[in-house]
Amino acid sequence: MPVATMPPHRHAQVCPPAGTAGLRRVARRLLTLVAAVVVGAGMFAVPAHAAPTPEEIEAAIDKQWEQLEPTIEQYNKVRAQLKVNRKKSAELEKKIQPLALQSELAMNRVGDLASRYYMTGPSQEIGALLVSNKPGTLAEQLTMLDRLAAHQRKELEGVLAVRRKYDDQKRKLDELIAAEVKQEKDLAAKKTQINAEIKRLQAAMPKTTVKVAGCPTINGVVSAKAQTAIRVACQQVGDPYVWGADGPDSFDCSGLTQYAYKAAGIYLTHHTGAQWNEGKAIPRSEARPGDLVFFFSDLHHMGLYLGNDIMVHAPRTGKPVQVTSINYMPVAGFRRPY
């Protein structure tokens, strides 16, 4: 039986094992997925810019202030120089005015003399020479006229020399004043620019940060009432201690905390023992800025806690409201009045 053979121009095709094409498709998809994951990972690998911390903002403000303070002092220096130079210029102006008048009068006298000589002098002198038996008369008169004119010219030159001296001084002063005025404007513009940057940085402070002159910067004050109380209490730093006083210009210890929380809409009794009972107990480990801190077993002293073991308080007679450590007295406990 004849055996069927393939045509010589046809080659046998080797078929891939079953499932190979599917595997290739799967591999391609996996590669695409891996590439996407790598790209995505690369995108997420770019670090996000975290908001600056209050400490970083404070450092930036300090850096701006390092530029601002010399600018302010230079501005003050230029203003002082301007004041002196403007006074000098005014004094020179007073001296120049009579000199200007004096030179104008001298010039008028010379002009009058020249006019008279031109109008009447030559014809009279020549006529006199023709009828006079004294030939020297005209020459003598002309010589006198020259002397008079020379005297007037000398007088005028003296006045003008003095005037030029003062004019020159005033010109130099005016140039200096103009340069200082420009410098003053430039410094004022620089001062405004730096101030604007400081305000921008201050506005970037987290809303939970309380910053008041006389107290350290306090971060993480979540409660708006605590923020107000801290701000008000810190504003009283330096006010005198007066027994029984509760503000606005002098305080005792419970009077200060009462005054501070009154501004936040919380009304406490002007007595340490009462304020202890008007707040809720807080363990020392959980105390936060704005809490009330009490001392001694009989609770006879208290302050407003600022965190980090410091407080603002009214210590005693002879010591004004101040910021100090809570650890120099025995701590009785903490209370939160809100």
Buried (B, 14 or more C-beta within 10 A) or exposed (E): EEEEEEEEEEEEEEEEEEEEEEEEEEEEEEEEEEEEEEEEEEEEEEEEEEEBEBEEBBEBBEEBEEBBEEBBEBBEBBBEBBEEBBEBBEEBEEBBEEBBEBBEEBBEBBEEBBEEBEEEBEEEBEEEBEEEEEEEEBEEBBEEBEEBBEEBEEBBEEBBEBBEEBBEBBEEBEEBBEEBEEBBEBBBEBBEBBBEBBEEBEEBBEEBBBBBEBBBBBBEBEBBBBBBBBBBBBBBBEBBBBEEBBBEEBBBBBBBBBBBBBBBEBEBEBBBBEBBEBBEEBEEEEBBBBBBBBBEEEBEBBBBBBBEBBBBBBBEEEEBBBBBEBEEBEBBBBBBBB
